[in-house]
Amino acid sequence: MKRIPIIATIVVLAAAAVMVALGIWQLGRADEKAAMIEQYSAALESGELQPFPADEGGAFSEDDLFHPTAFECTEILSREAISGRSARGQSGYAHIARCQTGRGPADVKLGWSLSPQAPDWNGGVVEGLIVRGGQDGARVQLHEPVAGLAPLAKPDPGDLPNNHLAYAGQWFFFALTALLIYGFALRSRWRKQD
């Protein structure tokens, strides 16, 4: 009678079960991400203004992303230039100002240029879209750039990665591979015993 090593078999089966569970979890995450992208697309089309920051402590809600907002930038607290893409697809700099508002500080993406030099903008009315990023987790991208800057690439919820289905497939493949390798190892061992 061919003997199966109990401890090794338990370890391999447990590992395969964990991999299958991770694959199932990734399938659930794929559904969640698809629902989130759908929610953001609906927010983008709704035109419903949301206050920003969402509360007076400076926090924001994930539900506010891709909604338009408007507020007064009463003071520039700081400026920075980060890598960014223009609406024409050119690489360059996205210019950001940290503004003081009536509800707390907020980061505002002012526009795009080839130069990292800060634009001459001292605040005023901000009208734009709430997008992910910034010191507080979200910032506002202006609808129309200021101070001679070019438009930034428009935010698109469809650009959010939803690769959870691929991750699920990888976990299922890993589980199958582990079981096959273990099966081949057992078969080889049994042949040596014959």
Backbone bond lengths (Angstrom), bond angles and torsions (degrees), N, CA, C in turn:
res aa  C-N    CA-C-N  psi(-1)  N-CA   C-N-CA  omega(-1)  CA-C   N-CA-C  phi
1 M - - - 1.463 - - 1.527 109.70 -
2 K 1.321 116.46 135.50 1.457 121.22 -178.55 1.523 109.69 -81.64
3 R 1.346 114.64 127.20 1.466 119.76 -177.25 1.528 110.81 -91.67
4 I 1.320 115.05 139.38 1.472 121.22 176.10 1.527 107.01 -106.14
5 P 1.358 117.17 126.19 1.466 119.18 178.31 1.533 110.49 -66.86
6 I 1.305 115.86 119.09 1.474 120.92 -171.70 1.526 112.42 -66.92
7 I 1.338 117.49 -50.15 1.474 119.80 -174.78 1.523 110.68 -65.21
8 A 1.342 116.83 -45.66 1.467 119.74 179.58 1.520 110.74 -61.86
9 T 1.321 117.38 -39.51 1.466 121.31 -179.95 1.524 110.73 -65.30
10 I 1.315 116.36 -42.80 1.477 120.43 178.99 1.529 110.13 -61.95
11 V 1.353 116.10 -43.40 1.468 120.27 -179.23 1.533 110.52 -62.45
12 V 1.329 117.03 -46.91 1.469 120.50 -178.62 1.526 110.85 -65.38
13 L 1.335 117.55 -44.38 1.469 120.06 179.66 1.528 111.49 -64.57
14 A 1.335 116.48 -38.42 1.475 119.94 178.10 1.526 110.49 -65.38
15 A 1.346 116.23 -43.08 1.462 119.53 178.78 1.527 110.83 -63.20
16 A 1.318 117.16 -42.70 1.469 120.84 178.95 1.526 110.70 -63.86
17 A 1.335 116.70 -39.42 1.469 120.55 178.68 1.526 111.10 -63.97
18 V 1.345 116.39 -40.15 1.473 120.16 177.97 1.524 109.84 -63.84
19 M 1.337 117.04 -42.19 1.467 120.45 179.57 1.530 111.50 -63.87
20 V 1.318 117.57 -40.90 1.463 120.82 177.48 1.533 109.88 -64.53
21 A 1.336 116.52 -41.26 1.471 120.01 178.17 1.530 110.52 -62.08
22 L 1.342 117.23 -40.59 1.464 120.31 177.99 1.532 110.60 -65.18
23 G 1.327 117.10 -37.26 1.462 120.32 176.55 1.521 111.89 -63.38
24 I 1.320 116.32 -42.15 1.475 120.68 178.51 1.525 110.00 -65.58
25 W 1.338 116.17 -40.22 1.473 120.24 177.44 1.531 110.26 -61.08
26 Q 1.340 117.66 -41.50 1.463 120.62 179.30 1.531 111.29 -65.33
27 L 1.325 117.57 -34.38 1.466 119.73 175.62 1.524 110.66 -61.80
28 G 1.336 116.18 -40.92 1.463 120.51 176.56 1.520 111.78 -64.28
29 R 1.345 116.04 -40.34 1.466 120.15 178.32 1.530 110.90 -64.30
30 A 1.336 116.93 -35.36 1.472 120.26 178.36 1.531 110.04 -61.79
31 D 1.334 116.75 -41.62 1.467 120.45 177.92 1.528 111.01 -65.38
32 E 1.345 116.36 -41.32 1.472 120.34 178.86 1.522 111.08 -62.81
33 K 1.350 116.62 -43.58 1.469 120.29 -178.90 1.523 110.39 -66.25
34 A 1.337 117.73 -39.57 1.464 120.60 177.86 1.533 110.58 -62.08
35 A 1.334 116.58 -40.78 1.468 120.84 178.35 1.538 110.38 -65.81
36 M 1.342 116.89 -38.95 1.458 120.86 179.73 1.537 110.17 -65.57
37 I 1.328 117.33 -43.25 1.465 120.70 178.61 1.527 110.09 -62.91
38 E 1.331 116.88 -39.36 1.463 120.89 177.38 1.532 110.88 -64.07
39 Q 1.344 116.47 -41.12 1.469 121.35 178.35 1.530 110.27 -62.62
40 Y 1.345 116.97 -44.70 1.458 120.85 -179.40 1.529 111.16 -66.08
41 S 1.322 117.13 -37.48 1.467 120.48 177.75 1.523 110.44 -63.83
42 A 1.337 116.30 -40.64 1.466 120.60 177.90 1.531 110.67 -65.15
43 A 1.343 116.68 -39.25 1.468 120.96 178.30 1.521 110.40 -63.17
44 L 1.330 115.94 -40.56 1.462 121.44 -178.95 1.524 111.00 -62.63
45 E 1.327 116.52 -36.83 1.460 120.72 -178.16 1.531 113.36 -86.24
46 S 1.333 116.98 -17.81 1.468 119.75 -174.87 1.518 112.79 -68.83
47 G 1.340 116.64 -36.37 1.461 119.51 -176.51 1.517 113.24 73.37
48 E 1.332 118.24 7.54 1.463 122.82 -177.57 1.536 110.10 -76.53
49 L 1.332 117.05 115.79 1.470 121.86 -179.10 1.522 110.97 -67.40
50 Q 1.327 114.97 135.88 1.463 121.80 175.32 1.520 108.74 -118.25
51 P 1.328 118.25 142.69 1.467 119.04 175.37 1.523 110.08 -67.69
52 F 1.327 116.58 148.05 1.457 120.79 178.08 1.511 108.75 -142.92
53 P 1.335 117.54 132.38 1.468 127.40 -11.87 1.520 111.57 -56.55
54 A 1.342 115.11 158.74 1.463 120.71 -173.63 1.521 112.08 -62.08
55 D 1.343 116.73 -33.97 1.466 118.52 175.39 1.522 108.70 -130.90
56 E 1.309 116.29 170.75 1.453 120.05 -173.71 1.521 113.28 -74.47
57 G 1.320 117.57 -5.19 1.461 120.80 175.35 1.517 111.88 -86.77
58 G 1.319 117.62 -3.93 1.453 120.96 178.35 1.517 114.46 96.64
59 A 1.340 117.92 -0.04 1.466 120.39 -179.04 1.523 110.20 -80.65
60 F 1.321 115.37 163.77 1.459 119.74 175.27 1.512 108.33 -132.49
61 S 1.321 115.03 162.23 1.452 121.11 178.75 1.526 108.26 -107.29
62 E 1.348 116.93 139.78 1.470 121.69 176.23 1.516 110.68 -55.87
63 D 1.326 116.67 -29.97 1.471 120.59 -179.27 1.527 112.32 -67.14
64 D 1.339 116.96 -17.33 1.463 120.46 -178.43 1.527 113.29 -84.60
65 L 1.330 117.30 -14.20 1.458 119.92 -177.18 1.525 110.96 -59.23
66 F 1.319 115.34 140.01 1.469 125.92 179.21 1.531 113.20 70.98
67 H 1.342 117.24 10.08 1.462 120.91 171.04 1.529 108.22 -90.82
68 P 1.316 117.70 149.49 1.464 119.49 172.69 1.529 110.35 -74.77
69 T 1.320 115.12 157.24 1.461 120.86 177.71 1.521 108.47 -147.77
70 A 1.309 116.07 164.45 1.465 121.88 175.87 1.524 108.66 -151.19
71 F 1.324 115.69 138.23 1.463 121.07 177.62 1.523 108.96 -162.03
72 E 1.310 116.13 175.62 1.457 122.62 179.22 1.521 109.20 -102.29
73 C 1.331 116.68 124.90 1.467 121.72 172.73 1.521 106.06 -88.59
74 T 1.322 116.75 102.66 1.466 121.02 -173.63 1.524 113.15 -84.60
75 E 1.341 116.76 -21.62 1.462 120.28 -178.84 1.529 109.16 -157.91
76 I 1.332 116.60 140.90 1.466 121.60 175.13 1.532 107.29 -88.24
77 L 1.324 116.31 118.53 1.465 121.15 179.79 1.521 111.91 -87.74
78 S 1.324 116.74 -34.97 1.468 121.18 177.68 1.522 108.73 -163.76
79 R 1.330 115.49 166.21 1.465 121.78 178.66 1.516 108.66 -135.15
80 E 1.319 116.30 151.33 1.461 120.50 173.79 1.524 109.29 -155.15
81 A 1.332 114.40 159.97 1.462 121.22 174.87 1.520 106.91 -124.31
82 I 1.331 116.15 126.03 1.463 121.23 177.96 1.526 108.33 -120.73
83 S 1.315 116.52 165.97 1.470 117.96 178.68 1.522 108.82 -63.38
84 G 1.315 115.31 140.50 1.454 119.97 -178.16 1.514 110.96 -156.50
85 R 1.317 114.97 169.10 1.460 121.78 -177.83 1.520 108.89 -121.17
86 S 1.320 114.41 137.11 1.461 119.20 178.47 1.527 109.67 -78.98
87 A 1.326 114.96 170.60 1.465 120.26 177.29 1.528 110.76 -63.47
88 R 1.341 117.36 -21.30 1.470 122.00 178.63 1.531 111.83 -89.83
89 G 1.334 117.07 0.16 1.458 120.66 177.78 1.519 114.85 89.67
90 Q 1.336 118.13 8.46 1.463 121.33 179.81 1.528 110.51 -80.85
91 S 1.321 115.84 144.45 1.464 120.92 174.19 1.524 108.82 -83.58
92 G 1.315 115.55 145.23 1.457 121.04 179.44 1.512 109.48 179.80
93 Y 1.323 116.32 -135.07 1.464 121.54 -175.84 1.524 111.46 -123.86
94 A 1.315 115.11 134.68 1.463 121.58 169.64 1.523 106.16 -96.67
95 H 1.308 116.39 124.37 1.467 121.20 -177.91 1.519 109.80 -93.58
96 I 1.329 114.32 130.30 1.464 120.78 -174.95 1.519 109.70 -125.70
97 A 1.322 115.61 135.64 1.460 121.41 174.43 1.525 107.86 -118.95
98 R 1.326 115.68 134.85 1.463 120.32 172.80 1.516 106.18 -91.71
99 C 1.313 115.21 116.39 1.462 121.80 -173.78 1.521 111.73 -105.69
100 Q 1.307 114.56 149.41 1.459 120.31 167.88 1.525 106.46 -90.56
101 T 1.325 115.71 131.29 1.465 120.71 178.12 1.521 108.25 -124.87
102 G 1.307 116.18 176.64 1.455 120.09 177.11 1.522 112.82 -67.96
103 R 1.340 117.32 -14.47 1.462 121.54 -177.40 1.525 112.19 -111.38
104 G 1.328 118.27 3.22 1.459 121.57 -177.99 1.515 110.26 124.32
105 P 1.335 117.54 -179.08 1.463 120.11 -178.97 1.522 112.14 -72.21
106 A 1.343 115.95 150.87 1.458 121.63 179.37 1.522 109.17 -148.89
107 D 1.327 116.15 138.82 1.461 121.56 175.74 1.521 109.14 -87.41
108 V 1.336 115.72 135.73 1.461 121.70 -178.27 1.525 109.22 -127.52
109 K 1.335 116.02 125.38 1.468 121.37 174.78 1.523 107.20 -84.98
110 L 1.325 115.46 112.74 1.461 121.12 -171.58 1.524 113.59 -83.77
111 G 1.327 117.64 -31.55 1.454 121.39 -177.12 1.510 110.47 157.52
112 W 1.334 115.99 -169.20 1.458 122.60 -171.97 1.530 110.59 -123.68
113 S 1.341 116.05 147.61 1.464 120.56 170.90 1.527 109.28 -155.03
114 L 1.319 115.77 168.46 1.467 121.43 176.15 1.523 111.47 -79.26
115 S 1.328 116.44 -18.72 1.465 121.46 -175.67 1.528 111.02 -104.45
116 P 1.349 117.46 143.61 1.463 119.25 176.55 1.529 113.44 -80.10
117 Q 1.332 116.87 -3.36 1.467 120.23 -178.38 1.526 110.31 -64.10
118 A 1.337 115.61 132.49 1.466 121.29 -177.08 1.522 111.13 -63.98
119 P 1.331 117.31 137.79 1.470 120.24 178.28 1.525 110.46 -73.88
120 D 1.314 114.94 160.06 1.461 121.37 179.45 1.530 108.61 -86.90
121 W 1.329 114.83 86.50 1.466 121.00 179.26 1.515 107.58 -138.95
122 N 1.310 116.75 127.29 1.462 121.18 -174.67 1.515 113.80 -113.22
123 G 1.310 116.72 20.69 1.458 119.58 178.03 1.508 111.80 104.03
124 G 1.321 114.01 -176.63 1.456 120.62 -178.04 1.518 109.81 135.94
125 V 1.319 115.46 -157.20 1.457 120.48 -178.60 1.522 109.60 -72.93
126 V 1.329 115.65 131.88 1.465 122.58 178.49 1.519 107.64 -112.77
127 E 1.323 116.31 123.64 1.466 121.62 174.25 1.520 107.47 -129.95
128 G 1.315 116.17 119.98 1.457 118.59 -177.19 1.512 112.65 -168.46
129 L 1.323 113.76 -161.72 1.451 122.62 -174.81 1.525 109.64 -114.24
130 I 1.322 117.15 136.39 1.464 121.32 177.43 1.529 108.17 -78.54
131 V 1.331 115.49 120.51 1.465 121.16 -179.03 1.528 109.22 -128.20
132 R 1.323 115.81 165.06 1.462 121.16 -179.97 1.532 110.00 -72.71
133 G 1.348 115.92 147.58 1.463 121.35 176.29 1.512 111.21 127.46
134 G 1.299 115.90 -177.35 1.457 120.68 177.13 1.515 113.12 84.39
135 Q 1.313 115.32 174.24 1.464 121.95 -177.45 1.520 112.49 -63.32
136 D 1.315 116.64 -29.89 1.462 120.52 -174.70 1.527 112.85 -103.52
137 G 1.329 117.29 7.76 1.457 120.58 179.39 1.516 113.89 97.16
138 A 1.333 116.70 -16.73 1.467 120.86 177.93 1.518 108.32 -147.21
139 R 1.310 114.81 155.11 1.462 121.48 175.95 1.517 107.78 -144.81
140 V 1.314 116.11 174.03 1.459 121.19 -179.90 1.520 108.96 -111.77
141 Q 1.318 116.60 128.77 1.457 121.48 174.04 1.514 108.01 -101.31
142 L 1.334 115.80 120.84 1.459 120.63 -177.08 1.525 111.92 -60.90
143 H 1.342 115.48 143.62 1.461 120.26 174.03 1.526 109.87 -66.07
144 E 1.334 115.71 -43.11 1.459 122.11 179.77 1.521 108.61 -121.71
145 P 1.340 118.28 126.47 1.463 120.09 -179.18 1.525 111.01 -65.51
146 V 1.337 115.66 161.18 1.465 121.48 -178.29 1.527 110.31 -117.10
147 A 1.322 115.65 168.17 1.469 124.42 170.57 1.522 113.54 52.16
148 G 1.344 117.12 40.16 1.456 120.37 176.34 1.517 115.59 77.70
149 L 1.315 117.71 6.30 1.464 120.62 177.70 1.523 110.21 -76.20
150 A 1.328 116.07 157.33 1.464 121.77 177.15 1.522 109.20 -89.98
151 P 1.328 117.26 160.18 1.473 119.75 179.03 1.530 111.60 -66.21
152 L 1.310 115.25 143.32 1.460 122.15 172.55 1.525 109.35 -81.47
153 A 1.331 115.91 160.62 1.467 120.04 174.72 1.518 108.71 -56.86
154 K 1.321 116.72 135.91 1.466 120.52 -177.83 1.525 110.28 -69.94
155 P 1.335 116.99 135.44 1.465 120.05 176.44 1.526 110.35 -65.00
156 D 1.321 116.22 138.81 1.462 121.45 -178.86 1.525 108.62 -136.57
157 P 1.337 118.24 118.14 1.467 119.58 178.58 1.529 112.44 -56.71
158 G 1.336 117.30 -27.75 1.456 120.83 179.04 1.520 113.23 -65.68
159 D 1.351 116.72 -16.02 1.463 120.50 178.64 1.528 112.26 -79.32
160 L 1.331 116.95 -12.92 1.463 119.28 178.94 1.524 109.23 -66.02
161 P 1.332 117.17 130.59 1.474 118.41 -177.18 1.524 111.61 -68.84
162 N 1.329 115.16 135.23 1.462 120.78 173.70 1.526 107.05 -130.55
163 N 1.333 114.94 73.00 1.463 120.46 -176.82 1.527 111.95 -102.29
164 H 1.316 116.98 21.20 1.464 120.65 -178.48 1.525 112.36 -66.52
165 L 1.328 117.25 -30.79 1.462 120.30 177.74 1.531 110.40 -63.93
166 A 1.332 116.22 -40.30 1.474 120.46 177.02 1.530 110.03 -65.46
167 Y 1.335 116.89 -40.86 1.473 120.05 178.39 1.531 110.18 -62.64
168 A 1.326 116.59 -41.18 1.469 120.02 178.75 1.523 110.02 -60.36
169 G 1.326 116.47 -46.20 1.457 120.54 178.01 1.515 112.24 -58.59
170 Q 1.343 116.12 -38.66 1.473 119.49 178.07 1.526 111.50 -63.56
171 W 1.329 116.60 -44.30 1.467 119.23 -179.48 1.529 111.03 -63.74
172 F 1.329 117.09 -41.71 1.469 119.34 177.91 1.531 110.71 -64.45
173 F 1.325 116.69 -39.01 1.462 120.90 178.07 1.523 110.57 -64.03
174 F 1.343 116.93 -42.96 1.472 120.27 178.86 1.527 110.97 -61.01
175 A 1.339 116.55 -42.04 1.469 120.28 179.73 1.526 110.35 -63.02
176 L 1.322 116.66 -45.90 1.464 120.64 179.36 1.531 110.79 -63.09
177 T 1.320 117.00 -41.83 1.462 121.41 179.32 1.526 111.09 -62.17
178 A 1.340 116.79 -44.28 1.471 120.33 179.03 1.522 110.95 -60.49
179 L 1.319 116.64 -42.82 1.469 119.82 179.93 1.536 111.57 -67.21
180 L 1.325 116.59 -40.65 1.468 119.52 178.66 1.530 111.80 -65.02
181 I 1.321 116.09 -45.00 1.477 119.50 179.38 1.522 110.29 -61.80
182 Y 1.326 115.89 -42.34 1.474 118.88 179.11 1.529 110.34 -64.83
183 G 1.328 116.66 -39.42 1.467 120.22 177.72 1.524 111.67 -62.59
184 F 1.336 117.07 -43.19 1.468 120.51 177.64 1.526 111.36 -64.71
185 A 1.343 116.33 -37.55 1.472 120.07 178.81 1.528 110.50 -65.26
186 L 1.328 117.10 -41.71 1.467 120.54 177.73 1.530 110.80 -63.47
187 R 1.311 115.33 -44.27 1.467 119.44 -179.78 1.533 111.55 -61.35
188 S 1.328 115.53 -42.29 1.469 119.79 178.38 1.525 110.87 -63.78
189 R 1.311 115.84 -40.39 1.477 120.32 179.74 1.532 110.81 -64.37
190 W 1.333 115.53 -42.77 1.470 119.09 -179.57 1.532 111.82 -65.91
191 R 1.340 116.10 -35.60 1.468 118.59 177.51 1.527 111.61 -63.95
192 K 1.336 115.19 -38.94 1.472 118.59 179.15 1.543 111.35 -66.47
193 Q 1.335 115.15 -30.84 1.477 118.93 -179.18 1.529 111.27 -74.61
194 D 1.347 117.82 -24.79 1.488 120.75 -178.03 1.501 112.77 -71.14
